[in-house]
Every structure is written in C-alpha cells, then in structure tokens.
Amino acid sequence: MSGRVQEKRNALRQRLIEVAEKKMEQDGLHAIRARDLAAEADCSVGAIYNVFGDLTDLILAVNGRTFRRLGEHVVNDVDQLETDDPVEILTKMGLSYLDFAEKNQKCWAALFEVEMTTDMEVPPWYMEEMRLLLEIISKPLGRLYPELEQNRLYMFTRALFSSVHGIVLLGLEKRISAVPREDLGDMISFLLSNLDKNPRKI
C-alpha cells in the first residue's frame, strides 16, 4: 500500500471515528448504522468495511477514546486533591466516575453495551485501555493494602470498580430499581470512605 493510499485510509478511519462518536454522544450506541455513517463521512458503505472489519470494530475504536477520556477525567480530579490519603483519593475517584458518567451517559453506556460474542477476539489495544483504567484505581488501593499480592490486588480493584459502577448504573438508568440521583454521591462516599484499612482481614 502506497504512502498516499495509507494516508487517505488513516484520514477516513479518523473521520469515521469522529462521526460515530458524535452520533453516539447524541443518540447512543444503537444509532451507529453504516449508511448513516457513510453519508456523514462522505464515503461509500463499502469504504467503511475497508477500514474496519465491521461496525463492532468501529464502536470499539470510539469506546477506546471514551476509556481515555474517562481516565483523564478521573486523574485530573484527583490531581486537585491536597491529600495523599488513599481512601480520600479512592472516594474522589468514585465521585469523578459518577460525574463523567452523568455528563457522558450515552458514550459511557456504550462501554458496557457493545455486543461481543464469545468467539470474538477482543483487540489487545482495547484490553490495554481497560487495564490502564483499572490501574488508576489499583495504585491507591495498593497503598491501602500493601500486603496484597498482585493477582489479589487486581481482583479487588475489579470488585471495587464493579461496586461503584453498580451504584452509578442504578442511579442513571430510569428503572423502578433506580437510586435517586441526589443519593448517589453519598452512597459512593459511604462505600469508599469506609474501606477496611487492615490488610490482614482480606
């Protein structure tokens, strides 16, 4: 593939990601349709599949950007804290996660709504984006529980993320089991500010 052709291909890829991201922000994951994307990106439907294997690949590319924006949002909020207390840092992370999810509901929801069949191979770069996001949490958690082995630290990091995510999900989804929005911050703060600081009990 010549340099010029590759350059045009990369430009189309970037344009499709931006168009898909805008559509997702406005109307959610299920608004991502090949014909609509092609019309807005000024290309043929076939051209989409020359750049991406399928629409799931394109959605994963958009989700990768969302993962990075989420991580940057959390880190920026934590950087404003004037404390090294890991519990306060984790509490701030939880509240920052809620803030991002509320401000970016459709793109945030797409992180967990994308359909992946059991025989699909998740791209390594996508798994790396997820790992980097969890690593942001594991650093202060590792300081809180310094005796934890790495595999158990990873497990508890996922458990902590899942707990906060569950609170946020119940609060932002309009279902009968939804948690009132005004209670979400208090619930997250209660969960994280009461973490057991004794690693021997784990």
Stockholm file with secondary structure:
# STOCKHOLM 1.0

chainA/1-202         MSGRVQEKRNALRQRLIEVAEKKMEQDGLHAIRARDLAAEADCSVGAIYNVFGDLTDLILAVNGRTFRRLGEHVVNDVDQLETDDPVEILTKMGLSYLDFAEKNQKCWAALFEVEMTTDMEVPPWYMEEMRLLLEIISKPLGRLYPELEQNRLYMFTRALFSSVHGIVLLGLEKRISAVPREDLGDMISFLLSNLDKNPRKI
#=GR chainA/1-202 SS CCHHHHHHHHHHHHHHHHHHHHHHHHHCGGGCCHHHHHHHHTSCHHHHHHHSSSHHHHHHHHHHHHHHHHHHHHHHHHHTCCCCCHHHHHHHHHHHHHHHHHHTHHHHHHHHHCCCCTTCCCCHHHHHHHHHHHHHHHHHHHHHSTTCCHHHHHHHHHHHHHHHHHHHHHHHSCSTTCCCHHHHHHHHHHHHHTCCCCGGGC
#=GC SS_cons         CCHHHHHHHHHHHHHHHHHHHHHHHHHCGGGCCHHHHHHHHTSCHHHHHHHSSSHHHHHHHHHHHHHHHHHHHHHHHHHTCCCCCHHHHHHHHHHHHHHHHHHTHHHHHHHHHCCCCTTCCCCHHHHHHHHHHHHHHHHHHHHHSTTCCHHHHHHHHHHHHHHHHHHHHHHHSCSTTCCCHHHHHHHHHHHHHTCCCCGGGC
//
